[in-house]
Amino acid sequence: MEAAVKKGVFSTGLKKQKEKYLLLFIVSFVIMMLSFLPRMIMNGGIFTYYGDFNSQQIMFYQHAHDSVQAGSMNWDWGTDLGSSFIGSYSFYLLGSPFFWLTTIFPSSFVPYMIPWLLALKTSVAAVFAYAYIRRFVKDPSACFVGGLLYGCSGFQIYNVFFNHFHDATAVFPLILIGFERLVVDNKKGGFALAMAISAIVSYFFFIGECVFLVVYFFLRCTDKDFHITFKKFGWLIFEAVLGIMLAAFLFLPACMDIIENPRLNERLWGMDMVVYNESVRIPRIFQAFFMLNDMPARINIFDSDRARWASMAGYLPLFSVAGVIAFMRTRKKHWLNKAIVVFMIMACVPILNSSFVMFNASYYARWYYMPILLMCLMTAKVVAENKDDLKKGFWPVLIVDAVLLGIGLLPKDVDGKIVFGKMAKYPELYYIQFIVTALMLAMLAFLIYVVGHNDVAEWMKKFRLNYKRVLCILTSAAVGICMFTCVVYGSLQTEAPRDYIDRGINGADNMDMELLEKQSSYYNPQNNFYRIETSPDVDNWCMFWGLSSMRCFHSVVNTSIMDFYTKLGQTRDVASRIETKLYALRSLLSVKYYFDQTPLPQGASPESPGNLIGFKYVGKQNGFRVYENQYYIPMGFAFDNYVTEKDMELRTDINKAEMLSKALILDPSTAVKYSDYVEHFSFMPSDFGAAAYMQNCSDRRANSCKVFQHDTNGFQAKIELSSKKLVFFSVPYDKGWKAKVNGKDTEIIKVDYGFMAVPCDEGVSEIHFTYRTRFFAEGLIITSAGIVIWTAYVVWFRRKDRLALSPAKKKRSPGGNDSDTDDNVNTEENTDTNSGGMFDDIADIDDIDDIDDIDELSQIEQLDETADKDELEQLDSLDADTPQTTQKGTDE
């Protein structure tokens, strides 16, 4: 009987089941695109969403695309006040193969490509998940379901908001596939390659994936069929390190840049390590897996202002956690059960949850996609092995959903009146969640109690249907409904999308900066660098326009920028949004124009720029009122005065900003060192105010660079001074900068908390700054060494495997025993876990050598057809629910 199972049912004796990689790719791609389609039609082909998608994702793709095509991949002058291009964009997109697809197309194509690329990421995620699940599940239809659930889970739906998250989720299954192949199949090289791909795609998510992988390893060790030796463990460590070496060219400079970010230094302490400090956090975690998810910044039933963008979502369309609960109730000692328990505990304990983000105090659930893959595997195994088990999960899900949805209908006291159905903060979203979740429960009940009923099976045959085919159809429909409703709801949150497209994405067509410059009160073609600023409601639009701006919504910028704003009392965590009352900072940072579209107060004249002292109305462009800074200072200007941080301590934020137009901030030791260039200045009350500020700006302009030219590798400037001074540049300080003055290496002085200055003597000084991304060259060397090691490692073991297979071939005969004692051949205990998969087909060079054995194996398998008919009929009845291909019908 056992031999018949091994060689009769799952061999070529019965025709091999058709894999569903291509079908899954197409279905997941179409579902995602159908969700985008309504908004794309309304916008003429461009998909707009809301929040960060519009304020970051689209323009980051556009800006990075244009930078790559221009070869500007060193210092980026277009991100905030300037930052390392690799440091700023390796978090968002620089390691993404999907982003690099855009670089072969013109710039104007990029906004139109983003929804297509997002759908492509979804399809890739689904296909790779299928490949992982296929190692554990025999039935391709069940793997199709598992892959589709992963690619279109609630986590994926939620994070349409964060387009770049989908890059990490798409490639994550490769790590687990590589892990399993190395330990179970003894296949070398794939794990290292998967680690490298994930580290390149996103260093942020890769760190969390390493934590997950460590836990996953120990969980797999609890499986009696998972055999790990010290030798295999050593290979795991070796390939993990080798993978990081392969990724070092991007991973190393990105990590070294972000490690100085002050946001990483926030930690949990005391009770915050073990208990969440808000009562709704734990209920929200469970809600995320049981019912249709909330949307970013739209926390609904369990209203909270915290963790609004934490990616707390994990709902599996149609099934919810019914498959997971059913699996846990019917396979109580399985390692996957332990995995779910462990990861649920980690989600509910703050310090364990934070381990996925380097123990940062900020709450994030952005690692949920990892256990979601295991949940999809559990669901796939249940529907593949015993569909009736779903009943054990359906009723718990129904009860919990009834409770969760019922909370939204609880009575509430509103202005002394008792009202019902007002618990949800966003009623329209609550009704969508209620209807869709209820519909999913109804569809699941239909699948379990109607489609799964034996009497219905005979009726379905008339329509060439079976349980697994209907299962795939229902899952696809459920995924489509959840995706469509959430994406369309999110896209409707955008106000005036056509205006965003016309004046934002295509705004450069409506602007004539050359005209403004020629009309400017200060215009110097040899030093025409300037920054702009915009009103608060148009974050990052300047990137579409190709202009540098002091206003920027970007989480990963040079740390000197954060230090500067923080010292001046301005919050700088995810954005540079400086209060207009700090008017003096505009001139210090060479801001020349202010674009304003905020509604004017009743009776106000457009000539009035509000708190922006010194700005003059010069016209209207692209629907904005444009104001020019009459006290604009060109980039690069000299100081002969300084103050210390101690002098700044007791000043107001406005006074601090005014002081910076008169004196540099130096630490005492630097002040002593350059006492020939600057002298200490003691501020008096008369040194503050608008009049003093305007005089300071005039003095700085009189001592500014007559020549300033910049590119991605640095800048050159020329200045003529009547005496020794320190020449200041409002370029963020970075250790990657080197400077020369008149051809001699010169120390770069860190001033004003985060900018740069160099000493210049009397007369003409030619200044040359060069920038090199730190650790990029070192990372490139490490990557080159990694490629050599990986190639030699893989070639050596593939050659060794071929030599080991050759004697085995000679000993085989058509009538002999075809069992193989080689480590690379799956033993009976892991036959189920290696039943096929795309990764197996594309990863093994040595598998080609086994083609010669197919004829011999086929001869052996022909003998199975003579097996006892009663046993075969019994097997057929046991496998009746498993789709099997025939000459006339194929399960698709």
FENFEN-V404611 format. One record per residue. N is the residue number from 1. PHI is phi in degrees with one decimal (NA if undefined). BURIAL is I if it has 24 or more other C-alpha atoms within 12 Angstrom, else O. D_LAST is the distance of its C-alpha to the last C-alpha in Angstrom with 1 decimal. Layout:
BEGIN
N PHI BURIAL D_LAST
N PHI BURIAL D_LAST
END
This chain:
BEGIN
1 NA O 29.5
2 -63.4 O 28.8
3 -64.3 O 28.8
4 -65.5 I 26.3
5 -63.3 I 24.0
6 -71.7 I 24.4
7 -114.0 I 24.3
8 -93.9 I 22.7
9 -80.5 I 19.6
10 -105.8 I 18.5
11 -127.3 I 19.8
12 -72.1 I 19.2
13 -59.6 I 20.8
14 -109.7 I 17.3
15 -57.9 O 14.6
16 -59.5 I 13.3
17 -67.7 I 10.0
18 -78.0 I 7.8
19 -72.0 I 8.6
20 -121.6 I 7.1
21 -60.7 I 10.5
22 -64.5 O 10.2
23 -61.2 I 7.5
24 -62.9 I 9.9
25 -58.5 I 12.8
26 -67.1 I 12.2
27 -62.1 I 11.5
28 -65.8 I 14.6
29 -65.4 I 16.6
30 -65.7 I 16.2
31 -60.7 I 17.0
32 -65.3 I 20.1
33 -66.7 I 21.2
34 -63.7 I 21.1
35 -69.2 I 23.3
36 -80.8 I 25.7
37 -56.4 I 25.7
38 -56.0 I 28.5
39 -70.0 I 30.9
40 -64.4 I 30.2
41 -64.1 O 31.0
42 -65.7 O 34.1
43 -99.5 I 35.2
44 71.8 O 34.5
45 108.9 O 31.7
46 -100.5 I 32.9
47 -93.9 I 31.4
48 -116.8 I 34.1
49 -122.0 I 33.8
50 -158.5 I 36.9
51 58.8 I 39.1
52 -61.0 I 38.5
53 -59.4 I 35.5
54 -81.3 I 38.1
55 -89.9 I 41.1
56 -135.0 I 39.7
57 -59.6 I 36.2
58 -67.1 I 36.5
59 -71.9 I 40.0
60 -65.3 I 39.5
61 -60.9 I 36.7
62 -63.5 I 39.1
63 -65.2 I 42.1
64 -65.9 I 40.6
65 -58.0 I 39.0
66 -66.6 I 42.4
67 -65.8 I 44.2
68 -63.9 I 42.0
69 -64.3 O 42.5
70 -87.5 O 46.2
71 74.7 O 46.4
72 -96.8 I 47.7
73 -118.7 I 46.1
74 -109.7 I 49.2
75 -95.6 I 51.2
76 -105.5 I 49.5
77 -80.2 I 52.1
78 -98.3 I 49.7
79 -111.3 I 48.5
80 54.0 I 51.2
81 -85.5 I 54.5
82 122.1 I 52.8
83 -157.0 I 50.6
84 -65.8 I 49.1
85 -63.5 I 45.9
86 -65.4 I 44.1
87 -62.2 I 45.4
88 -82.4 I 44.3
89 -112.4 I 40.9
90 -69.9 I 39.4
91 -70.6 I 38.6
92 -89.8 I 36.8
93 -158.8 I 35.1
94 -65.0 I 37.1
95 -93.2 I 34.9
96 -83.2 I 31.6
97 -64.7 I 29.8
98 -69.2 I 28.4
99 -62.9 I 32.0
100 -65.3 I 33.0
101 -62.7 I 30.5
102 -69.5 I 32.8
103 -70.5 I 35.9
104 -90.6 O 35.0
105 -113.4 O 35.1
106 -62.5 O 38.3
107 -58.7 I 39.4
108 -65.9 I 38.8
109 -78.5 I 35.0
110 -57.6 I 34.7
111 -59.0 I 34.7
112 -76.8 I 32.0
113 -81.5 I 29.8
114 -58.2 I 29.8
115 -63.7 I 27.0
116 -65.8 I 24.7
117 -67.8 I 25.6
118 -65.2 I 25.0
119 -65.9 I 21.5
120 -64.7 I 21.1
121 -60.8 I 22.6
122 -61.0 I 20.2
123 -65.1 I 17.1
124 -64.1 I 19.0
125 -59.3 I 19.9
126 -64.3 I 16.4
127 -67.7 I 15.3
128 -67.2 I 18.5
129 -64.4 I 18.2
130 -55.7 I 14.8
131 -61.6 I 16.9
132 -69.1 I 19.6
133 -62.8 I 17.8
134 -61.7 I 16.1
135 -68.3 I 19.6
136 -112.1 I 20.2
137 -123.0 I 17.0
138 -77.4 I 15.4
139 -90.8 I 12.0
140 -60.6 I 9.4
141 -65.1 I 8.1
142 -66.1 I 11.8
143 -66.7 I 12.3
144 -58.3 I 10.0
145 -61.6 I 12.2
146 -62.2 I 15.3
147 -65.0 I 14.8
148 -66.1 I 14.3
149 -63.9 I 17.3
150 -68.1 I 19.4
151 -63.6 I 18.8
152 -125.6 I 19.6
153 -69.5 I 22.0
154 -58.8 I 25.3
155 -61.9 I 26.9
156 -68.2 I 25.0
157 -63.4 I 25.6
158 -57.8 I 29.2
159 -89.9 I 29.7
160 -59.1 I 28.7
161 -56.2 I 32.5
162 -112.0 I 32.8
163 -50.5 I 30.7
164 -73.0 I 31.7
165 -63.9 I 30.5
166 -68.5 I 26.9
167 -65.1 I 27.9
168 -68.0 I 28.8
169 -66.8 I 25.8
170 -66.5 I 23.5
171 -98.7 I 25.2
172 -55.2 I 26.3
173 -56.2 I 23.5
174 -61.8 I 24.8
175 -62.8 I 28.0
176 -69.6 I 26.6
177 -63.5 I 24.4
178 -62.1 I 27.6
179 -61.1 I 29.7
180 -63.5 I 27.6
181 -67.0 I 27.5
182 -71.1 I 31.2
183 -80.0 I 32.2
184 -82.0 I 29.8
185 -97.9 I 29.0
186 60.5 I 32.3
187 -94.4 I 30.7
188 -90.8 I 33.2
189 97.9 I 33.0
190 -66.4 I 29.6
191 -65.1 I 31.1
192 -61.6 I 33.9
193 -65.2 I 31.7
194 -64.7 I 29.5
195 -62.1 I 32.8
196 -63.7 I 34.2
197 -60.1 I 31.2
198 -66.2 I 31.4
199 -67.1 I 35.2
200 -72.1 I 35.1
201 -62.2 I 32.6
202 -161.0 I 34.7
203 -64.4 I 37.7
204 -63.6 I 37.8
205 -72.1 I 34.4
206 -61.9 I 34.9
207 -61.0 I 38.0
208 -65.4 I 36.1
209 -65.8 I 33.3
210 -65.9 I 36.1
211 -62.4 I 37.4
212 -59.7 I 34.0
213 -65.0 I 33.6
214 -62.2 I 37.0
215 -64.1 I 36.1
216 -58.3 I 32.7
217 -59.5 I 34.6
218 -67.1 O 36.9
219 -67.5 I 34.2
220 -64.5 I 32.3
221 -66.9 I 35.7
222 -80.5 O 35.8
223 -84.9 O 32.9
224 -65.1 O 34.4
225 -90.3 O 31.7
226 -102.5 I 32.3
227 -104.7 I 35.2
228 -115.0 I 37.1
229 -118.3 O 40.4
230 -61.3 O 43.0
231 -66.6 O 42.0
232 -66.8 I 38.3
233 -63.0 O 39.6
234 -62.1 O 41.9
235 -65.6 I 39.0
236 -61.0 I 37.2
237 -62.6 I 40.3
238 -60.0 I 40.8
239 -70.9 I 37.4
240 -64.1 I 37.6
241 -65.2 I 40.9
242 -62.4 I 39.7
243 -62.2 I 36.8
244 -67.4 I 39.4
245 -61.8 I 41.5
246 -63.1 I 38.8
247 -94.0 I 38.4
248 -60.1 I 42.1
249 -59.6 I 42.7
250 -111.4 I 41.1
251 -65.1 I 41.0
252 -66.5 I 44.7
253 -63.4 I 46.2
254 -65.8 I 43.9
255 -66.8 I 44.8
256 -67.7 I 48.5
257 -76.5 I 48.5
258 -78.1 I 46.9
259 -65.9 O 48.8
260 -89.4 O 51.9
261 -66.8 I 50.3
262 -62.2 I 52.4
263 -66.7 I 49.4
264 -76.8 I 48.4
265 -89.2 O 51.8
266 -77.6 O 51.2
267 -128.9 O 50.9
268 -87.5 I 50.6
269 -138.3 O 53.8
270 60.5 O 55.2
271 -65.2 O 53.4
272 -64.3 O 50.8
273 -77.4 I 49.4
274 -117.3 O 48.6
275 -135.7 O 48.3
276 -69.0 I 46.7
277 -89.2 O 49.5
278 -132.3 O 47.8
279 -68.6 O 47.1
280 -91.0 O 43.7
281 -63.0 I 42.0
282 -64.8 O 40.7
283 -56.6 I 39.5
284 -64.9 I 37.7
285 -62.3 I 35.9
286 -68.2 I 34.6
287 -58.4 I 33.8
288 -59.5 I 31.6
289 -102.6 I 29.1
290 -95.6 I 29.4
291 -139.3 I 29.1
292 -53.5 I 28.1
293 -68.7 I 30.1
294 -68.3 I 33.3
295 -109.5 I 33.6
296 -54.2 I 35.8
297 66.2 I 39.4
298 -123.6 I 38.4
299 -74.6 I 39.2
300 -107.8 I 39.1
301 -66.4 I 39.8
302 -95.7 I 41.5
303 -58.3 I 43.5
304 -160.7 O 44.7
305 -93.2 O 46.0
306 -101.0 I 44.9
307 52.1 I 41.7
308 -74.7 I 40.5
309 -121.7 I 38.4
310 -81.3 I 37.5
311 62.6 I 33.7
312 -83.4 I 33.8
313 -155.9 I 30.2
314 -160.2 I 27.5
315 -67.1 I 25.7
316 -101.7 I 22.0
317 -51.1 I 20.5
318 72.5 I 19.8
319 -91.6 I 21.0
320 52.7 I 24.2
321 -107.9 I 25.6
322 -61.0 I 24.7
323 -65.9 I 22.4
324 -67.4 I 25.2
325 -63.2 I 27.9
326 -61.3 I 26.0
327 -61.4 I 25.6
328 -67.3 I 29.3
329 -80.7 O 30.5
330 -108.5 I 28.8
331 -134.7 O 29.1
332 -66.2 O 32.5
333 -104.6 O 33.5
334 -72.7 I 30.4
335 -63.8 I 31.0
336 -65.2 I 28.5
337 -62.1 I 30.7
338 -63.0 I 33.6
339 -61.4 I 31.8
340 -63.0 I 31.2
341 -63.1 O 34.8
342 -62.5 O 36.2
343 -72.7 I 34.4
344 -69.6 I 35.2
345 -63.4 O 38.8
346 -63.2 I 38.7
347 -70.5 I 37.5
348 -93.9 I 40.3
349 -108.3 I 43.1
350 -52.4 I 44.3
351 -68.4 I 45.5
352 -72.7 I 42.3
353 -61.9 I 40.1
354 -72.2 I 42.3
355 -62.3 I 41.8
356 -79.4 I 38.6
357 -127.5 I 40.8
358 57.6 I 43.7
359 59.8 I 45.4
360 -73.7 I 46.0
361 -73.8 I 47.5
362 -67.3 I 45.2
363 -81.9 I 42.4
364 -138.8 I 38.8
365 -115.2 I 35.6
366 -79.6 I 33.8
367 -107.4 I 32.6
368 -62.2 I 30.4
369 -62.1 I 27.2
370 -72.3 I 27.9
371 -65.7 I 28.0
372 -60.2 I 25.1
373 -61.0 I 22.9
374 -69.2 I 24.3
375 -64.0 I 23.6
376 -66.7 I 19.9
377 -63.0 I 20.0
378 -62.2 I 21.9
379 -63.3 I 19.5
380 -64.5 I 16.5
381 -66.0 I 18.7
382 -64.3 I 19.8
383 -71.9 I 16.4
384 -82.9 I 15.4
385 -98.2 I 18.9
386 -163.2 I 20.3
387 -62.9 I 18.9
388 -68.4 I 22.4
389 -63.5 I 23.9
390 -59.0 I 22.7
391 -59.8 I 25.6
392 -72.9 I 28.0
393 -105.4 I 26.9
394 -64.6 I 26.5
395 -67.5 I 30.2
396 -59.2 I 31.6
397 -65.8 I 29.4
398 -58.7 I 30.5
399 -66.8 O 34.1
400 -64.8 I 34.2
401 -63.4 I 32.5
402 -61.5 O 35.0
403 -67.0 O 37.8
404 -62.5 I 36.6
405 -69.8 I 36.0
406 -67.4 I 39.2
407 -59.4 I 41.2
408 -67.2 I 40.7
409 -103.7 O 42.5
410 -63.2 O 45.5
411 -68.5 O 49.0
412 -142.7 O 50.6
413 -87.5 O 54.1
414 -120.7 O 54.4
415 54.1 O 57.9
416 82.8 O 59.3
417 -112.9 O 56.8
418 -86.1 O 54.1
419 -125.4 O 50.8
420 -112.2 O 47.3
421 75.4 I 44.0
422 -113.3 I 45.6
423 -68.0 I 44.5
424 -70.9 I 41.7
425 -73.1 O 43.0
426 -120.4 I 40.5
427 -54.2 O 40.1
428 -63.3 I 37.5
429 -70.0 I 35.2
430 -61.5 I 36.0
431 -65.9 I 34.9
432 -63.5 I 31.6
433 -62.4 I 31.1
434 -62.9 I 32.2
435 -66.4 O 30.0
436 -67.5 I 26.8
437 -61.9 I 27.4
438 -62.9 I 28.3
439 -63.5 I 25.1
440 -63.3 I 23.0
441 -63.9 I 25.0
442 -65.3 O 24.5
443 -65.9 I 20.7
444 -66.4 I 20.8
445 -61.6 I 23.2
446 -60.2 I 21.0
447 -63.4 I 18.1
448 -76.7 I 20.7
449 -98.9 O 23.0
450 -110.8 O 21.2
451 -64.2 I 17.5
452 -79.5 I 18.6
453 -75.4 O 21.4
454 -61.7 O 21.4
455 -68.0 O 22.8
456 -75.2 O 20.0
457 -59.5 I 17.4
458 -66.0 O 19.1
459 -65.7 O 19.2
460 -66.6 O 15.4
461 -62.3 O 14.9
462 -63.6 O 16.7
463 -105.9 O 14.1
464 56.1 O 11.3
465 -116.2 I 10.4
466 -141.3 I 11.0
467 -58.9 I 12.2
468 -67.0 I 9.5
469 -68.2 I 7.1
470 -64.8 I 10.5
471 -56.5 I 11.4
472 -64.6 I 8.9
473 -66.0 I 10.0
474 -64.1 I 13.6
475 -64.2 I 13.7
476 -62.2 I 12.7
477 -65.2 I 15.3
478 -63.0 I 17.8
479 -60.7 I 17.6
480 -62.5 I 18.2
481 -64.0 I 21.1
482 -63.8 I 22.8
483 -63.9 I 22.5
484 -62.6 I 23.6
485 -63.9 I 26.5
486 -70.6 I 27.9
487 -67.4 I 27.6
488 -65.5 I 29.2
489 -59.3 I 31.8
490 -62.8 I 32.7
491 -67.5 I 32.9
492 -78.6 I 35.3
493 -78.5 I 37.7
494 -74.6 I 38.8
495 -90.5 O 42.1
496 51.5 O 42.7
497 -60.9 I 39.7
498 -65.0 O 41.1
499 -65.9 O 44.4
500 -59.8 I 42.7
501 -71.3 I 41.0
502 -68.7 O 44.2
503 -101.4 I 46.8
504 -96.4 I 44.7
505 -58.2 I 42.0
506 -104.0 I 44.1
507 -63.9 I 47.4
508 -60.9 I 48.9
509 -69.9 O 49.1
510 -103.0 O 51.5
511 -122.4 I 53.7
512 -130.7 O 56.7
513 -69.3 I 57.8
514 -62.8 O 60.1
515 -63.5 O 62.0
516 -61.7 I 62.4
517 -65.3 O 63.6
518 -66.1 O 66.2
519 -88.7 O 67.5
520 -67.4 I 67.5
521 -71.0 O 70.8
522 -135.7 I 69.9
523 -136.2 O 68.2
524 -133.9 O 68.3
525 -62.8 O 66.1
526 -88.2 O 66.7
527 -140.9 I 65.5
528 -106.3 I 63.0
529 -75.6 I 60.7
530 -156.2 I 60.1
531 -114.6 I 57.6
532 -117.0 I 56.7
533 -140.2 I 56.0
534 -123.2 I 54.0
535 -68.1 I 54.3
536 -61.3 I 52.1
537 -91.4 I 49.3
538 -135.0 I 48.0
539 -54.1 I 47.0
540 67.8 I 46.1
541 -60.1 I 46.3
542 -58.6 I 48.8
543 -66.7 I 45.9
544 -65.4 I 44.6
545 -86.4 I 48.2
546 73.6 I 48.9
547 -118.3 I 51.8
548 -84.8 I 52.9
549 -136.5 I 53.4
550 -79.5 I 55.0
551 -98.2 I 52.6
552 -151.9 I 49.2
553 -106.1 I 46.3
554 -154.0 I 45.0
555 -79.9 I 44.7
556 -122.8 I 45.3
557 -123.3 I 48.5
558 -53.3 I 51.6
559 -65.5 I 53.3
560 -63.8 I 56.6
561 -63.3 I 55.5
562 -65.0 I 54.7
563 -62.7 I 58.1
564 -60.7 I 60.0
565 -68.4 I 58.7
566 -63.0 O 58.9
567 -65.7 I 62.5
568 -93.4 I 63.3
569 80.7 O 61.9
570 -106.8 I 58.7
571 -69.6 O 55.3
572 -133.9 I 53.0
573 -107.0 I 49.8
574 -112.8 I 47.0
575 -155.5 I 49.0
576 -97.5 I 52.4
577 -134.3 I 53.7
578 -86.4 I 57.5
579 -59.4 I 59.8
580 -67.4 I 61.8
581 -65.3 I 65.0
582 -86.4 I 64.8
583 -61.3 I 65.8
584 -67.4 I 67.5
585 -68.3 I 64.3
586 -62.0 I 63.2
587 -70.3 I 66.0
588 -57.3 I 65.7
589 -96.7 I 62.1
590 58.3 I 62.9
591 -82.8 I 61.2
592 -106.8 I 62.4
593 -130.9 I 60.4
594 -122.1 I 59.1
595 -102.3 I 56.4
596 -124.2 I 56.7
597 -128.0 O 54.8
598 -67.5 O 55.8
599 -60.0 O 57.5
600 -75.3 O 61.3
601 -60.4 O 63.5
602 -57.4 O 65.3
603 84.8 O 68.2
604 -78.0 O 67.3
605 -93.4 O 67.6
606 -62.6 I 64.8
607 -69.2 O 67.5
608 -86.0 O 67.3
609 -93.2 I 64.9
610 72.9 I 65.4
611 -78.5 O 66.0
612 -80.5 I 65.5
613 -65.0 I 69.1
614 92.6 I 70.0
615 -96.3 I 67.0
616 -122.8 I 67.9
617 -69.0 I 65.9
618 -122.6 I 65.3
619 138.3 I 63.0
620 -129.8 I 59.5
621 -140.0 I 56.4
622 54.7 I 52.7
623 81.0 O 53.7
624 -109.2 I 55.4
625 -79.0 I 59.1
626 -105.9 I 60.1
627 -119.0 I 62.9
628 -104.5 I 64.6
629 -77.8 I 66.2
630 -71.7 I 69.9
631 -119.0 I 70.3
632 -60.6 I 67.4
633 -115.0 I 68.1
634 -61.2 I 66.6
635 -62.6 I 64.6
636 88.9 I 67.1
637 -147.1 I 70.4
638 -100.0 I 73.2
639 -127.2 I 74.7
640 -122.6 I 78.1
641 -125.8 I 77.7
642 -145.5 I 75.6
643 -134.4 I 75.1
644 -105.0 I 73.7
645 -61.3 I 71.0
646 -63.2 O 73.8
647 -66.0 I 75.3
648 -91.2 I 72.0
649 -57.6 O 71.5
650 -95.2 O 73.6
651 -85.6 O 72.7
652 -73.6 O 70.5
653 -60.9 I 67.2
654 -65.4 I 68.7
655 -66.1 I 71.7
656 -59.6 I 69.6
657 -63.0 I 67.8
658 -67.4 I 71.2
659 -63.8 I 72.6
660 -68.4 I 69.9
661 -83.3 I 71.3
662 -111.5 I 74.7
663 -146.4 I 74.0
664 -83.6 I 71.5
665 -98.5 I 70.4
666 -125.4 I 71.3
667 -79.4 O 71.6
668 -54.9 O 75.3
669 -65.9 O 75.1
670 -67.5 I 73.6
671 -61.6 I 76.2
672 -65.8 O 79.0
673 -62.4 O 77.5
674 -112.8 I 77.4
675 -65.6 O 80.6
676 -76.1 O 81.9
677 -104.9 I 79.0
678 -135.5 I 78.7
679 -129.9 I 80.9
680 -67.7 I 80.3
681 -119.3 O 80.4
682 -100.8 O 81.5
683 -78.9 I 80.1
684 -110.5 O 82.5
685 -54.5 O 81.7
686 -71.3 O 82.6
687 -86.7 O 79.9
688 -112.6 I 77.2
689 105.3 I 76.2
690 -63.9 I 75.0
691 -64.8 O 78.2
692 -65.3 I 78.1
693 -60.1 I 74.4
694 -64.1 I 75.0
695 -66.4 I 77.9
696 -61.6 I 75.8
697 -63.3 I 73.1
698 -64.0 I 75.8
699 -64.0 I 77.1
700 -67.8 I 73.7
701 -63.2 I 73.0
702 -65.7 I 76.4
703 -117.7 I 75.3
704 -108.1 I 71.8
705 -69.6 I 70.2
706 -80.0 I 71.0
707 -128.9 I 68.1
708 -150.2 I 64.7
709 -129.7 I 61.7
710 -134.9 I 58.4
711 -153.2 I 55.1
712 -67.5 I 52.3
713 -95.6 I 54.6
714 144.7 I 57.5
715 -154.9 I 60.4
716 -124.1 I 63.9
717 -144.2 I 66.8
718 -136.8 I 70.5
719 -142.1 I 73.1
720 -119.1 I 76.9
721 -121.4 I 78.8
722 -85.9 O 82.5
723 -158.8 O 82.2
724 -63.4 I 79.9
725 -151.4 I 76.9
726 -97.2 I 73.4
727 -96.8 I 70.9
728 -97.8 I 67.9
729 -127.3 I 64.4
730 -81.4 I 61.9
731 -112.5 I 59.2
732 -54.8 I 57.6
733 -66.9 I 59.1
734 -150.6 I 56.8
735 -67.8 I 57.7
736 -79.8 I 56.0
737 -83.5 I 58.8
738 -130.4 I 61.8
739 -133.8 I 64.9
740 -132.5 I 67.8
741 -122.3 I 70.8
742 53.6 O 72.9
743 83.2 O 71.1
744 -108.2 O 71.7
745 -57.0 O 69.2
746 -132.1 I 69.6
747 -66.8 I 68.6
748 -91.6 I 66.1
749 -96.0 I 67.4
750 -82.7 I 65.1
751 -127.8 I 66.6
752 51.5 I 65.9
753 74.0 I 63.5
754 -166.4 I 60.9
755 -118.3 I 62.1
756 -122.5 I 64.0
757 -147.0 I 67.5
758 -132.5 I 69.6
759 -78.2 I 73.4
760 -129.9 I 75.0
761 -85.6 I 78.6
762 -61.4 O 81.0
763 100.7 O 80.4
764 -86.3 O 77.2
765 -123.7 I 74.2
766 -100.5 I 71.1
767 -111.2 I 68.3
768 -133.3 I 65.1
769 -104.7 I 62.2
770 -122.8 I 59.2
771 -124.1 I 56.0
772 -131.7 I 53.7
773 -60.3 I 50.7
774 -62.3 I 51.8
775 70.6 I 50.1
776 -68.5 I 47.8
777 -63.1 O 49.8
778 -63.1 O 49.9
779 -63.3 I 46.2
780 -65.9 I 45.6
781 -65.1 O 47.8
782 -63.1 I 46.0
783 -62.0 I 42.6
784 -60.9 O 44.0
785 -63.6 O 45.3
786 -62.2 I 41.9
787 -63.0 I 40.1
788 -62.9 O 42.7
789 -64.1 O 42.4
790 -62.7 I 38.6
791 -62.7 O 38.5
792 -63.0 O 41.2
793 -62.5 O 39.6
794 -68.3 I 36.2
795 -61.0 O 37.7
796 -61.9 O 40.1
797 -74.5 O 37.6
798 -66.5 I 35.2
799 -65.8 O 38.1
800 -62.9 O 39.3
801 -65.3 I 35.9
802 -63.1 O 36.0
803 -64.3 O 39.6
804 -71.0 O 38.6
805 -76.9 I 35.9
806 -59.3 O 38.2
807 -62.1 O 40.5
808 -63.9 O 37.6
809 -64.3 I 36.3
810 -66.9 O 39.7
811 -80.8 O 40.0
812 -74.1 O 36.8
813 -141.7 O 37.0
814 -56.8 O 34.5
815 -98.9 O 36.0
816 -86.3 O 36.7
817 -84.8 O 35.1
818 -94.2 I 32.4
819 -70.0 O 32.8
820 -127.2 O 33.8
821 -90.5 O 36.2
822 -63.6 O 35.5
823 -60.3 O 34.7
824 -83.3 I 31.6
825 -96.2 I 29.8
826 -64.8 I 28.0
827 -86.2 I 30.0
828 -58.5 O 28.9
829 -69.1 O 29.4
830 -119.7 I 26.7
831 -57.5 I 24.2
832 -67.5 I 21.8
833 -85.0 I 22.4
834 -132.3 I 21.6
835 -83.4 I 18.4
836 140.7 I 17.0
837 138.0 I 16.3
838 -59.8 I 16.7
839 -62.3 I 20.3
840 -63.2 I 21.1
841 -72.9 O 19.9
842 -103.0 O 22.0
843 -100.7 I 25.0
844 -105.7 I 26.7
845 -73.8 O 29.0
846 -71.7 I 30.3
847 -63.7 O 27.0
848 -60.8 O 27.5
849 -65.5 O 30.5
850 -79.5 O 28.4
851 -60.3 O 26.8
852 -63.6 O 30.0
853 -86.1 O 29.4
854 -61.9 O 26.0
855 -61.8 O 27.9
856 -63.2 O 30.2
857 -63.9 I 27.5
858 -62.8 I 25.7
859 -62.4 O 29.0
860 -65.6 I 29.3
861 -68.7 I 25.9
862 -62.1 O 26.7
863 -66.7 O 29.4
864 -65.1 I 27.0
865 -66.3 O 26.0
866 -93.8 O 29.6
867 -61.6 O 29.3
868 -53.0 O 30.7
869 -62.3 O 28.5
870 -63.7 O 29.4
871 -66.8 O 28.0
872 -65.9 I 24.7
873 -64.4 O 24.4
874 -64.8 O 25.3
875 -63.8 I 22.6
876 -61.4 O 20.0
877 -69.4 O 21.2
878 -67.6 O 21.2
879 -103.0 O 17.6
880 -60.9 I 16.5
881 -86.6 I 14.5
882 -89.0 I 12.6
883 -65.9 I 9.3
884 -127.2 I 10.4
885 -77.7 O 9.4
886 -128.8 O 12.0
887 -66.3 O 13.6
888 -102.0 O 12.5
889 -140.7 O 9.1
890 -125.0 O 6.0
891 -71.8 I 3.8
892 -113.1 I 0.0
END
